[in-house]
């Protein structure tokens, strides 16, 4: 079975977005915990221990999210492909990874004003 490069790029983009949100969520939760402890007056070794525990928990968010949600599925790739085929409405073409394709430039709108995508 041969997998198209576009499918690989779509799945990679989905996984990167999932990883980013997991890291951002973990960081925000850790910042709230450590900030709350600091405001509560915790100092010294207890704050250091809480910081390490918070860091370890935040770091594991990505793993837990992957385990609970599982790997990127075929349905997720199809949904992402459909979302990208509808376009962003800006008239800018995107490559398979979702980045704006600067070589192609913006596409002119069709009669109804919606951008055309080849």
Protein Blocks (a to p, Z undefined) as FASTA:
>chain_A
ZZdfklmmmmmmmmmmmmmmmmmmmmmmmmmmmmmmmmnopahjllmmmmmmmmmmmmmm
mmmmmmmnopadfklmmmmmmmmmnononopacdfkopacfknopadddfkopacdZZ
